[in-house]
């Protein structure tokens, strides 16, 4: 997809790339390197726990559930803290630092308890960095390039998400199934990510006259985020019910008779489609109505669900995975951009924290609903339910379609709320 040169009117994507601040690029590569490290470990960790340490599948599920819940809750407080202190980079770096420090524990851990503790701390780090990092991108990127900035970060992050598992597969072959050796290699990109954010990313000066926020999580401040912001959050929650865990794509692939060794390649296909689409779609959204692109993304999700429900065999699953990845490229960066557009600058950290908490809880509910439907009625019903939730989300977006420009101005021009007596 191509963008328009602001001087000549000619279509040139490189112009947008060059105009993106170096800090946005740096944050994108930080995300990519940390994802490479994390996915190298997470692609093997369930097998390592069960085969290497003799734990049960239930233990694996409990560990993952606690880890993700911890990350979702932590995001709220880290985002609010970044608004209170008026700084983002230090909190984001702290989150990446905690994640990097946990990586050597995986090859050294003598018991399951150590792995649980390191996984917990790793997710705390993810929770700490998430909202401040996204708010920092919104602070660094010019408003007319905000969609491109979030799209770039999503693309680079997703590149890490499919490079990591591929590296893990290759290194397991190279090291003759030695888990510890693979885990040690994963330490390298984690500390490279930490060094990059500490050295390269520079936080912009706080704008003169920007209101100081004493208690970002107070009822008064949360109400001050505005009706459009909360509408975006509500729509995103319903949307998340439609896009349950990608684990169900793995189950769908396995049901076609695909060899277990190659089942994870479905996620590689999905992430390639996601990575290739997120940046150009984000750049496109800076020149058109973002809600229209989001609706297009939901249409892609409906197509993915119908394909996964009815298309036969492995070709159907792969086609569904491509459509699923495209829908994520059309939606995830756009949702983050809408949060940045609709929230006041002094409350962006809190806005991203609350958004991540609500959608995190919705994702847990979505996966429970999908699992129950799968067990009771089969795969077709699960994917049809996802398509139905996507239709409901589109209905919720239609009232926002004509108000996006007004909503974007609201974030910049809304007068600061009066402090309660």
C-alpha positions in Angstrom: 0.0 0.0 0.0 1.2 3.5 -0.8 1.0 6.8 0.9 1.0 10.3 -0.6 3.9 12.7 -0.6 2.8 15.8 1.3 4.5 18.1 -1.2 4.2 16.6 -4.6 1.1 14.4 -4.1 2.9 11.4 -5.6 2.4 8.0 -4.1 5.6 7.0 -2.2 5.8 4.7 0.7 9.5 5.5 1.5 8.5 9.1 2.4 6.4 7.8 5.3 9.2 5.5 6.5 11.7 8.4 6.5 9.4 10.7 8.3 8.9 8.3 11.2 11.1 9.4 14.2 14.1 7.2 15.0 12.5 6.5 18.4 9.6 4.8 16.8 11.9 2.5 14.8 14.0 1.8 17.9 10.9 0.8 19.9 9.8 -1.5 17.0 13.2 -3.3 17.0 13.1 -3.5 20.8 9.8 -5.3 20.5 11.1 -7.5 17.7 14.2 -8.6 19.6 12.3 -9.3 22.8 9.7 -11.3 20.9 12.4 -13.4 19.2 13.8 -14.2 22.7 10.4 -14.9 24.3 9.0 -17.0 21.5 12.2 -19.2 21.3 11.5 -20.1 24.9 7.7 -20.2 24.9 7.6 -22.4 21.7 9.4 -25.1 23.7 8.4 -24.4 27.3 5.2 -26.5 27.4 7.1 -29.5 25.9 10.0 -28.9 28.3 7.7 -28.8 31.3 5.9 -32.0 30.4 8.7 -34.1 28.8 11.8 -32.6 30.6 10.4 -32.0 34.1 7.5 -34.4 34.2 4.7 -31.9 34.9 1.1 -32.2 33.8 -0.8 -30.3 31.1 -3.0 -28.8 33.9 0.2 -27.4 35.5 1.1 -25.8 32.1 -2.3 -24.3 31.8 -2.2 -22.9 35.4 1.2 -21.3 34.8 0.1 -19.7 31.6 -3.2 -18.5 33.1 -1.5 -16.8 36.1 1.2 -15.3 33.8 -1.2 -13.7 31.4 -3.6 -12.4 34.2 -0.6 -10.9 36.0 0.5 -9.1 32.8 -3.0 -7.7 32.2 -3.4 -6.3 35.8 0.1 -4.9 35.9 -0.5 -2.8 32.7 -3.1 -0.7 34.4 -0.8 0.4 37.2 2.3 1.0 35.1 0.3 3.1 32.6 -1.2 5.2 35.4 2.2 5.6 37.1 3.7 6.8 33.8 1.0 9.5 33.7 1.6 10.5 37.4 5.4 10.9 37.0 5.2 12.2 33.5 7.8 9.8 32.2 7.4 6.7 30.0 10.9 5.4 29.0 12.1 4.4 32.5 9.1 2.2 33.1 9.2 0.7 29.7 13.0 -0.1 30.2 12.2 -1.5 33.6 9.7 -3.9 32.0 12.2 -5.0 29.3 14.9 -5.3 31.9 12.9 -7.7 34.1 12.1 -9.8 31.1 15.7 -10.0 30.1 16.8 -10.9 33.6 14.4 -13.9 33.7 15.8 -15.4 30.5 19.0 -17.1 32.1 16.8 -18.7 34.7 15.1 -21.0 32.1 18.3 -23.0 31.2 19.4 -23.0 34.9 16.1 -23.8 36.7 16.4 -27.1 38.6 12.7 -27.3 39.5 9.3 -26.3 38.2 9.1 -23.7 40.9 11.9 -21.7 39.4 10.3 -21.8 36.0 7.0 -20.6 37.5 8.7 -17.8 39.3 10.7 -16.7 36.2 7.5 -16.9 34.0 5.7 -14.8 36.5 8.4 -12.1 36.6 8.6 -12.2 32.8 4.9 -11.4 32.6 5.2 -8.7 35.3 7.9 -7.2 33.0 5.5 -7.4 30.0 2.8 -5.7 32.1 5.1 -2.9 33.2 6.3 -2.1 29.8 3.1 -2.4 27.7 1.1 0.7 28.4 4.1 3.1 28.9 5.7 1.9 25.7 2.5 2.5 23.7 2.0 5.9 25.3 5.6 6.7 24.4 5.0 5.8 20.8 2.0 8.2 20.8 4.2 10.9 22.4 7.0 10.5 19.9 5.0 10.1 16.7 3.5 13.1 14.9 -0.3 12.9 15.0 -0.5 12.6 11.2 1.9 9.5 11.3 0.4 7.8 14.4 -1.2 5.0 12.5 2.0 4.3 10.6 4.0 4.3 13.9 1.7 1.8 15.6 1.6 -0.3 12.5 5.4 -0.4 12.3 5.7 -1.6 15.9 3.1 -4.3 15.3 4.9 -5.5 12.1 8.3 -5.7 13.7 6.9 -7.3 16.9 5.2 -9.9 14.7 8.4 -10.5 12.7 9.9 -11.6 16.1 6.9 -13.8 16.8 7.5 -16.0 13.8 11.4 -15.8 13.8 11.5 -17.0 17.4 9.7 -20.4 16.8 11.6 -21.0 13.6 14.9 -20.4 15.4 13.8 -22.7 18.2 13.0 -25.5 15.7 16.4 -25.0 13.9 18.4 -24.8 17.1 16.7 -27.9 18.6 17.9 -29.8 15.4 21.4 -28.2 15.7 21.8 -28.9 19.4 20.2 -32.4 19.2 17.1 -31.6 21.3 19.1 -29.9 24.1 16.6 -27.5 25.6 19.1 -25.7 27.8 21.4 -24.7 24.8 18.4 -23.2 23.0 17.4 -21.3 26.1 20.9 -19.9 26.4 20.8 -18.6 22.9 17.5 -16.9 23.7 19.3 -14.7 26.3 21.2 -12.8 23.6 18.3 -11.0 21.8 16.6 -10.2 25.2 19.6 -8.2 26.4 20.1 -6.6 23.0 16.5 -5.3 23.3 17.3 -3.9 26.7 20.5 -2.2 25.5 18.6 -0.7 22.5 15.9 1.0 24.6 18.3 2.3 27.1 20.8 3.8 24.6 18.8 4.7 21.5 15.2 5.6 22.6 14.9 9.2 23.8 11.8 10.5 25.6 10.5 13.8 24.2 10.3 16.8 26.5 7.0 17.1 28.3 4.9 19.8 26.6 4.8 23.1 28.5 1.6 23.6 30.3 0.5 19.9 30.1 -1.7 19.2 33.1 -0.2 17.2 35.9 -2.2 14.2 37.0 -2.1 13.3 40.7 -4.3 10.2 40.7 -4.9 8.8 37.2 -7.0 5.9 38.4 -9.5 8.1 40.3 -13.1 8.0 39.1 -12.8 11.7 38.1 -9.8 11.1 35.8 -11.2 7.9 34.3 -14.4 9.8 33.5 -12.2 12.5 31.9 -11.0 10.0 29.3 -14.2 10.8 27.5 -17.1 9.0 26.0 -15.4 8.2 22.7 -12.5 6.5 24.4 -14.8 4.3 26.5 -16.8 3.5 23.4 -13.6 2.3 21.7 -12.8 0.2 24.7 -16.3 -1.4 24.8 -16.1 -2.1 21.1 -12.6 -3.6 21.5 -13.9 -5.9 24.3 -16.7 -7.3 22.1 -14.2 -7.6 19.2 -11.8 -9.6 21.5 -14.6 -12.1 22.1 -14.6 -12.7 18.3 -10.8 -13.2 18.1 -10.2 -16.0 20.7 -6.8 -17.6 21.3 -4.9 -18.7 18.2 -4.6 -22.1 20.0 -7.9 -23.0 18.4 -6.3 -22.6 15.0 -3.6 -25.1 16.2 -6.4 -27.5 17.2 -8.1 -27.0 13.8 -4.9 -27.8 12.0 -4.3 -30.9 14.1 -7.8 -32.1 13.3 -6.9 -32.3 9.6 -4.3 -34.9 10.3 -1.3 -32.6 10.0 1.9 -34.1 11.5 2.4 -32.7 15.1 5.9 -31.5 14.2 4.5 -29.2 11.6 1.3 -27.9 13.4 3.1 -24.8 14.8 3.8 -23.7 11.2 0.2 -22.6 11.0 1.1 -19.8 13.4 4.1 -19.0 11.3 1.8 -18.5 8.2 -0.5 -16.4 10.3 2.3 -14.2 11.7 3.8 -13.6 8.2 0.4 -12.3 7.0 0.1 -10.2 10.1 3.7 -8.7 9.8 3.3 -7.9 6.1 0.0 -6.1 6.5 0.3 -4.2 9.8 2.6 -1.4 8.7 1.0 -0.6 5.3 -2.4 -0.7 6.8 -1.3 1.6 9.7 0.2 4.1 7.2 -2.9 4.0 5.1 -5.1 4.8 8.2 -3.3 8.2 8.6 -5.0 9.3 5.4 -8.5 7.8 5.7 -11.1 7.0 8.3 -9.7 4.5 10.7 -13.1 3.0 11.5 -13.5 2.0 7.9 -10.2 0.1 8.0 -11.3 -1.5 11.3 -14.6 -2.7 9.7 -12.6 -4.1 6.8 -10.5 -6.0 9.3 -13.6 -7.4 11.0 -14.8 -8.5 7.5 -11.5 -10.4 7.1 -12.1 -12.1 10.5 -15.6 -13.2 9.4 -14.1 -14.6 6.2 -11.4 -16.4 8.3 -14.0 -17.9 10.7 -16.2 -19.1 7.8 -13.2 -20.6 6.0 -12.0 -22.4 9.2 -15.5 -23.6 9.8 -16.3 -25.0 6.4 -13.2 -25.2 4.1 -12.0 -28.8 4.0 -8.5 -30.1 4.8 -5.1 -28.4 5.2 -5.6 -25.9 2.4 -8.7 -24.6 4.2 -6.8 -24.2 7.5 -3.9 -22.4 5.8 -6.3 -20.1 3.9 -8.1 -19.4 7.2 -4.7 -18.7 8.9 -3.7 -16.2 6.2 -7.1 -14.4 6.6 -6.7 -14.4 10.4 -3.3 -12.9 10.1 -4.5 -10.2 7.7 -7.4 -9.3 10.1 -4.9 -8.8 12.9 -2.8 -6.5 10.6 -5.9 -4.5 9.8 -7.1 -4.2 13.4 -4.5 -4.4 16.2 -2.4 -1.3 15.3 -5.6 0.6 14.4 -7.1 -0.1 17.8 -4.0 1.2 19.6 -4.1 4.3 17.3 -7.7 4.9 18.2 -6.8 4.8 21.9 -4.0 7.3 21.3 -6.4 9.5 19.2 -9.2 9.6 21.8 -7.2 10.0 25.1 -5.8 13.2 26.4 -2.0 13.3 26.3 -1.6 13.5 30.0 -3.7 10.3 30.5 -2.4 8.2 27.6 -0.6 5.7 29.9 -3.8 5.1 31.9 -5.8 4.9 28.7 -3.6 2.1 27.3 -3.5 0.3 30.7 -7.3 0.2 31.0 -7.7 -0.8 27.4 -5.2 -3.7 27.9 -6.9 -4.8 31.1 -10.4 -4.9 29.6 -9.3 -6.7 26.4 -7.2 -9.1 28.4 -10.1 -10.1 30.5 -12.2 -10.4 27.3 -9.6 -12.6 25.7 -9.7 -15.0 28.7 -13.5 -15.1 28.5 -13.4 -15.6 24.7 -11.1 -18.6 25.0 -13.3 -20.1 27.7 -16.4 -19.6 25.5 -14.6 -21.0 22.5 -13.3 -24.0 24.4 -16.8 -24.8 25.8 -18.4 -24.5 22.3 -15.6 -26.7 20.8 -16.1 -29.5 23.4 -19.9 -29.3 23.2 -20.6 -28.7 19.5 -17.4 -28.9 17.6 -15.1 -26.7 15.6 -17.7 -25.3 13.2 -19.8 -23.8 16.0 -16.8 -22.2 17.7 -15.7 -20.4 14.5 -19.3 -19.4 13.7 -19.7 -17.9 17.1 -16.5 -15.9 16.4 -18.1 -14.6 13.2 -21.3 -13.6 15.1 -19.3 -11.6 17.6 -17.5 -9.9 14.7 -20.8 -8.9 13.2 -21.9 -7.4 16.6 -18.6 -5.5 16.7 -19.2 -4.0 13.3 -22.6 -2.8 14.5 -20.9 -1.1 17.4 -18.4 0.6 15.2 -21.0 2.2 12.8 -22.0 5.0 15.2 -18.3 6.0 15.4 -17.6 6.0 11.6 -18.6 9.6 11.1 -17.2 10.8 14.4 -13.6 9.8 14.1 -12.2 13.1 13.0 -14.1 14.8 15.8 -12.8 12.2 18.3 -9.2 12.8 17.2 -9.6 16.5 17.8 -11.2 15.9 21.1 -8.0 14.3 22.5 -6.0 17.5 21.6 -8.5 20.2 22.2 -10.6 19.0 25.1 -10.1 21.3 28.0 -8.6 19.7 31.1 -11.2 18.5 33.6 -11.6 20.6 36.6 -10.2 19.0 39.8 -12.8 18.0 42.3 -13.1 20.1 45.4 
